[in-house]
Amino acid sequence: MLPQPTFPMMRAILLASLLAAVVPAQTQVTAPNIPVGQNVDRPFPGGIGRYQQWFAPNLFTGTILEPMRFEQIEFFGGSSQTSTAAQIDCELLIGHGKFSGVSGSFDSNWDTAPIVAKARAMVQLNATGAGGVAMTFPFTNKFTWDRVRPILIEVRVHGNSLSNQPFNYNFRGALASTGTARVYAGGSVGATSGTPLTGVGMVARFQARPGVVIGFGPAGCAGEGGFVPAASVVQVPSPGITWTHNLAQAASQRPCLWIIGDTNTAPFPVDLVNLLYGVPSTCFLTNNALNTVAAMTVGGGAGAGMASVPIALPATTSYVGVNVFTQWLVIDPLAPMGGLSLSNSHRCIVAPVGG
């Protein structure tokens, strides 16, 4: 068992923390943020149905300055209501959408597989005035936004406390916004297609929290047997936790290094084999390697090697918001290129206390 690297082993984070700004625990963004909202009555008052809404990334990038995790969404009452409060039997999914917007085919609108942010449950629809919070969805599973791609939400309405029938209720929305679009089908949560409308959708207030783990850069390069080592990060880093990094699919019984740096910008990525031997390869080092932790892979055979490094993060909060970049290097004489293999890489932003 390797000793847990502590304060001395994390000098990259602590040096970077000297320049870290104060990071708020939450950031709120209303999208689309239009001066005057129009009334929309889908999806929640429509009875049973399936709904998707697309949000352009530029609706968020002016306020959210780096990748963050979304942890809540709220919707607002429109200018007139003709219904009392109700319970909506629904679920909410969220993921990255496509830059092209939405088509009428629900499943084709995701750029990557979505997560279930709020599992199916009865959610309160409030009898609120204009601009009041009509519905709130705290996320059971936080969604990591990469600050590049559009955001897509999906609402599946399974029924309501009004005999599952449509009813009159207006939400604050947009009817001609350049930053949103929707597709809707009534009557079935399993509908495969619906009617798309560009510029139409509910106004939503998203709450985001600092701290992410995001993959970036080259996929890595193969070791013995042609297997590319696979790195994974168990938790989003935050003060006071043991932050665990795992390696799999490596060669067995090989020395390896967990590498951490504070930048992935030029000249990185660097072709390490080409740098060492003058032979071009796909073995790219993706960060400036301010610190390393040595380990040994265990397992039986090519592609079965594993290693783990636990990092005891200091309890101080001064480095919340700091970016660090991690990767694994395996010393492998049987690797196809240069006697080494490299894993995929991660960008990690330190979250506030509590994750």
LOVEX-273215 format. One record per residue (C-alpha): x, y, z. Coordinates in steps of 0.001 Angstrom, whole numbers, plus 500000, padded with zeros to 6 digits. Example, Ala and Ser with C-alpha at 12.3 -4.5 7.8 and 13.67 -1.06 7.14 Angstrom:
c1,c2,c3
512300,495500,507800
513670,498940,507140
//
This chain:
c1,c2,c3
500000,500000,500000
501462,503328,498957
501471,506127,501557
498932,508825,500814
500660,511824,499232
499888,514862,501379
500855,518510,501470
504355,518167,499967
503079,515977,497165
500465,518532,496162
502685,521542,495669
501212,522037,492187
497787,522687,493657
499097,524801,496495
501302,526964,494283
498399,527526,491949
496193,528428,494920
498246,531549,495550
496692,533031,492431
493216,531610,492955
490303,534030,493136
487408,533667,495556
484922,531272,493972
481222,531449,494905
479601,528193,495972
476863,528564,493341
476318,530518,490141
472868,531210,488695
472071,531833,485028
468662,532576,483507
468301,531383,479919
467104,532790,477636
467452,536059,479589
464893,538115,477654
463532,541514,478765
459874,540527,478444
458703,536936,478560
455855,535456,476559
453469,532758,477714
454092,529088,476856
451970,526185,478052
454183,523152,477406
455220,520679,478622
453846,520503,482180
450214,521596,481600
449892,519436,478476
449081,516166,480187
451158,513125,479276
453965,513912,476825
457644,514116,475913
459519,517413,475610
463044,518569,474810
464472,522062,475000
467785,523203,473524
469879,526068,474928
472720,527687,472964
476050,527809,474852
476327,531601,474497
473355,531957,476844
475676,530772,479648
479258,531609,478749
479015,535278,479745
478352,534252,483362
479882,530781,483641
483560,531244,482864
484728,527626,483094
483166,524142,483098
480767,523655,486018
478248,521142,487368
474571,522021,487078
472669,521096,490236
469206,522677,489880
466768,524166,487387
463723,526380,487992
460855,527512,485757
458718,530642,486188
455055,531554,486016
453805,533477,482995
451790,536684,482894
448464,534979,483624
447397,531791,485382
444039,530091,485320
444891,527013,487336
445469,526167,490969
448535,524266,492123
449005,520723,490828
451323,517746,491170
453169,516698,488009
454354,513094,487647
457541,513649,485671
461271,513087,485250
464021,515339,483914
467089,514427,481855
469956,516705,480863
472957,516405,478571
474896,518030,475772
472946,518886,472635
474094,519365,469074
475161,522694,467632
472528,522292,464921
469666,522564,467437
466843,520028,467597
465115,517947,464970
461788,516193,465319
463550,512947,466317
464022,512970,470095
466807,510421,470457
468927,511951,467677
469114,515329,469439
471621,514224,472107
475297,514784,471370
476200,512361,474167
474065,510135,476365
472090,512221,478906
471940,511706,482651
468765,511416,484707
469055,514619,486739
465722,514051,488506
464186,510594,488586
460462,510131,488090
458483,511624,490975
455558,513910,491766
456835,517493,491506
454943,520508,492834
453612,523031,490324
452946,526205,492301
450022,528559,491788
452314,531561,491420
452062,535035,489987
453913,536359,486965
457644,535740,487299
457317,533637,490453
459002,530245,490706
456490,527750,489337
458592,524561,489564
461956,523638,491077
464027,520576,490163
466996,519942,492480
469220,517455,490662
469874,514094,492257
472705,513669,489743
474735,516750,488866
475413,517414,485189
478919,518494,484139
478754,521098,481385
481902,521429,479278
481281,525139,478512
481480,524361,474804
478439,522448,473630
474749,523392,473825
472658,522107,476721
469627,519902,476140
466979,519037,478708
464219,516466,478378
461028,516382,480428
458873,513274,480423
455428,513935,481857
453773,510682,482954
450648,512303,484389
449349,514820,486919
447039,515192,489895
444296,516519,487599
443379,513100,486184
446380,513227,483843
444541,515703,481609
445805,518920,479992
444974,522079,481948
445451,525843,481669
448731,527176,483029
451210,529626,481524
454965,529566,481988
457301,532438,481243
458886,531628,477947
460174,532731,474584
458425,532636,471240
461199,534126,469089
464543,533644,470836
467736,532994,468890
469115,530915,471772
466532,528192,472287
464372,525619,470510
462004,522836,471523
460430,519625,470292
457208,518267,471817
454890,515290,471442
451730,514880,473491
450120,511643,474597
453177,509454,475242
456451,509709,477169
457863,507156,474727
457139,509136,471581
460017,508845,469115
459242,512053,467245
457542,515374,467837
457081,518865,466455
460197,521070,466574
459897,524852,466973
462890,527161,466669
463062,530122,469058
460413,528677,471392
460865,527414,474939
460527,528023,478660
462724,530512,480485
464832,528520,482936
467109,529471,485803
470045,527089,486140
472140,526785,489280
475722,525668,488763
478414,524610,491207
482212,524849,490762
484275,521686,490536
484462,519223,487642
486352,516287,486204
486469,516389,482389
488449,514299,479939
490536,516114,477340
493264,515646,474770
494605,512522,473047
493233,509114,473992
496633,507784,475102
498972,505265,473502
499117,501502,473710
501244,499292,475906
501850,495546,475791
499276,493715,473698
497984,496906,472130
495974,497913,475210
495704,501646,475918
495863,502412,479670
492612,503894,480994
492687,506563,483706
489696,507371,485883
489084,509883,488677
486814,508670,491458
485714,512025,492900
485589,515705,492058
488427,517229,494127
487466,519294,497176
489266,520330,500376
489794,517660,503008
488922,514561,500970
491021,511634,499830
491058,512111,496074
491543,508776,494293
492995,508201,490810
492817,504766,489211
494588,503141,486277
493300,500101,484370
494006,498243,481088
497765,498624,481557
500541,496061,481346
500945,494066,484572
503843,494343,487026
505137,497564,485506
506380,500772,487173
504093,503693,486504
503747,507375,487328
500662,509413,488131
501378,512872,486730
499844,516213,487746
500416,519667,486271
498853,523096,486332
498670,523717,482568
497786,521845,479383
498451,524722,477017
501279,525102,474484
503710,523452,474107
501497,520643,475365
500577,518069,474241
504149,516923,473610
505033,513740,471699
507113,512101,474432
508596,509331,472276
509592,511831,469627
511115,514050,472301
513145,511163,473775
514087,509188,470666
513297,511372,467662
510610,508972,466438
507093,510403,465893
504392,508576,467855
500943,508957,469374
502334,509036,472932
501479,512559,474035
502215,514036,477450
499361,516461,478077
500483,518549,481072
503624,520174,482470
504224,517425,485091
504911,519578,488150
504585,516495,490334
504530,512713,490021
503634,509783,492267
505271,506403,491607
503278,503153,491736
503401,499579,490396
500672,497954,488337
499218,494708,489636
497205,492071,487809
497742,489183,485451
498714,489842,481869
498628,492483,479160
495737,494894,479588
494961,493597,483094
497319,495869,485009
495829,498224,487590
497109,500874,489969
495600,503407,492351
496896,506596,493952
495005,508225,496850
495733,511930,497324
494991,513471,500731
493906,517002,499828
494619,519761,502361
491603,521008,504319
492344,524638,503489
489922,526285,501040
492398,528655,499407
492768,526482,496297
489044,526055,495511
488589,526811,491813
492136,525847,490836
492589,523845,487607
494912,520842,487527
495595,518278,484797
496357,514582,485348
497586,511581,483360
499322,508201,483877
502596,506996,482314
503549,503284,482338
507126,502086,481841
506536,499111,479558
509408,497473,477589
506843,495617,475452
504954,498756,474429
504847,499207,470641
506353,502707,470863
509398,503703,472909
509036,501394,475896
506227,503405,477467
502497,503892,477279
500296,506812,478328
496694,507031,479471
493936,509452,478632
493935,512734,480564
491652,514692,482886
491111,518353,483675
490030,518764,487288
488694,521935,488925
488646,521970,492720
485145,522208,494210
484141,523947,497448
484009,521992,500701
481411,519261,500361
482112,518596,496697
//
